[in-house]
Each structure stands twice: as structure tokens, then as C-alpha cells.
Amino acid sequence: MEETSKAEFEIQVNIADATDEELDYFTRQLLSELRELEIESVELTKSGSAPKGSKGEPIAIGSLVISTLPTVLPAVIAVVQSWSSRGQGRTIKFKGRGIEFEGTPEDLERLLAAMEKGKKKK
């Protein structure tokens, strides 16, 4: 059986008028929901080096990195679309391996519909 190459991409979350703490909270909420899917990995994006004396690795607030099989991408997008539509002012940016998207929950819903339509044609 031939192994299908994994898709790796980043999701950047933006919430209008959110504090860093609120953005971190909602990003971790999305992370938790994505971990319920059968994907290879999803983690908070690491950023730079930690200040001297601090514990743990620094993260980029509002950013996740995902590694998954391409066949799971529609499920990932569906979870992100559902998450983003539950709050005001939420936008999402996907970037990586043939996918680049930035927009509102409605824009994401149209992308998901187009992906499903393309999947049915095969």
C-alpha cells in the first residue's frame, strides 16, 4: 500500500477586538476541537526562543500547525468553519501545501462546499 503524503499547513486565527488572552483561549478551544479528528498532529505554533528563566516553549498566539492526510482536510475545514461561526469578528487564514485562504465563516463555508463538490466529481 502506497503512503499518501501528508498535508502540512498553518491556521491563523483572528478575532476583532480580542485581547491576547482571549485570542489564546479561543485558539486553544479550536485546538481541542481539531484534536478530536483523526489527524496526524495539531499543535500550537512555536515562536522564537523563551525568555531567560521562563518555563516551556513560547507560542505564537492565535496560530496552529496541522499535519494530516489530504483526505481529512474537508473535515478540518468543517470544524474550523463551525468554530468560526460561533463568534463575532472571527476570521481564519489557512496557508500551506496548495491551500491559501483568508476570510470569514461564510467564505470558509463556500470553500468547503466547493471542496465537497469537487470530491463528488471524482
Residue, then its C-alpha position, 0 to 999 in steps of 0.5 A: m500500500e502506497e503512503t499518501s503524503k501528508a498535508e502540512f499547513e498553518i491556521q491563523v486565527n483572528i478575532a476583532d477586538a480580542t485581547d491576547e488572552e482571549l485570542d489564546y483561549f479561543t485558539r486553544q478551544l479550536l485546538s481541542e476541537l481539531r484534536e478530536l479528528e483523526i489527524e496526524s498532529v495539531e499543535l500550537t505554533k512555536s515562536g522564537s526562543a523563551p525568555k531567560g528563566s521562563k518555563g516551556e516553549p513560547i507560542a505564537i498566539g492565535s496560530l496552529v500547525i496541522s499535519t494530516l492526510p489530504t483526505v481529512l482536510p474537508a473535515v478540518i475545514a468543517v470544524v474550523q468553519s463551525w468554530s468560526s461561526r460561533g463568534q463575532g469578528r472571527t476570521i481564519k487564514f489557512k496557508g500551506r501545501g496548495i491551500e491559501f485562504e483568508g476570510t470569514p465563516e461564510d467564505l470558509e463555508r463556500l470553500l468547503a462546499a466547493m471542496e465537497k463538490g469537487k470530491k463528488k466529481k471524482 
